[in-house]
């Protein structure tokens, strides 16, 4: 059985279930990676310095994943709706142009 999160695992899941596996959360990613890191440390595959350095890298990657996966707050949704309302009144561009401008903010 391929390791979870690898390309082989994703290909197998697609073949078996006709779709992509559940997207890994930042916490799941961090937990898995720290577990691998601890195993490497205990097996003398990495030094303590490498362990600590990589642990911080994993934390940064998890924070970035969290930013990409987070939803919108109520306040952000209100701002989006107000922006769309302004656009629909002024009509300076097409909906698709407005949406692209919104995505790039």
C-alpha positions in Angstrom: 0.0 0.0 0.0 1.5 3.4 -1.0 2.0 6.0 1.7 -0.8 8.5 2.2 -0.3 11.8 0.5 2.1 10.5 -2.2 1.3 10.6 -5.9 1.1 6.8 -5.9 -1.6 6.9 -3.2 -3.6 9.6 -5.0 -3.4 7.6 -8.2 -4.6 4.4 -6.4 -7.4 6.3 -4.7 -8.5 7.8 -8.1 -8.5 4.4 -9.7 -10.4 2.7 -6.8 -12.9 5.3 -5.9 -13.2 7.4 -9.1 -12.0 10.6 -7.5 -9.5 12.4 -5.4 -8.9 11.6 -1.8 -9.9 14.0 0.9 -7.6 17.0 1.0 -5.1 16.8 3.8 -5.6 19.5 6.5 -2.6 21.5 7.7 -2.8 19.8 11.1 -2.8 16.3 9.5 0.1 17.3 7.3 2.1 18.7 10.3 1.3 15.7 12.4 2.4 13.2 9.7 5.6 15.1 8.9 6.6 15.5 12.5 6.1 11.8 13.0 8.4 11.0 10.1 10.9 13.5 11.4 10.9 12.0 14.9 11.4 8.5 13.4 14.4 9.8 11.4 15.8 11.4 14.6 15.4 8.2 16.6 17.0 6.1 13.8 20.0 8.5 13.7 19.1 9.5 10.1 19.2 13.2 11.0 20.9 15.3 13.6 19.2 17.2 16.4 20.0 20.4 14.5 18.4 19.1 11.3 15.4 18.0 13.3 14.8 21.4 14.8 15.4 23.2 11.5 13.1 20.9 9.6 10.4 21.1 12.3 10.2 24.9 11.8 10.0 24.4 8.0 7.1 22.0 8.5 5.4 24.5 10.8 5.8 27.2 8.1 4.4 24.9 5.4 1.4 24.0 7.6 0.7 27.7 8.3 0.8 28.4 4.5 -1.6 25.4 3.9 -3.9 26.8 6.6 -4.0 30.2 4.9 -4.9 28.6 1.5 -7.6 26.4 3.1 -9.3 28.9 5.4 -12.8 30.1 4.7 -14.0 33.7 4.7 -15.2 35.5 7.9 -18.6 37.1 8.0 -17.0 40.5 7.6 -15.1 39.4 4.5 -18.3 38.0 3.0 -20.0 41.4 3.6 -17.1 43.2 1.9 -17.4 40.8 -1.1 -21.1 41.3 -1.4 -20.7 45.1 -1.2 -18.0 45.0 -3.8 -20.3 43.0 -6.1 -23.2 45.3 -5.4 -21.0 48.3 -6.4 -20.0 46.6 -9.5 -23.5 45.7 -10.5 -24.6 49.3 -10.1 -21.7 50.9 -11.9 -21.1 48.1 -14.4 -17.6 49.2 -15.2 -16.6 45.7 -16.4 -18.1 42.2 -17.0 -18.9 39.9 -14.2 -15.9 37.7 -15.1 -13.6 40.8 -15.1 -14.9 41.8 -11.7 -14.4 38.3 -10.4 -10.8 38.2 -11.7 -10.1 41.5 -10.0 -11.7 40.3 -6.8 -9.6 37.1 -6.8 -6.4 39.0 -7.3 -6.9 41.3 -4.3 
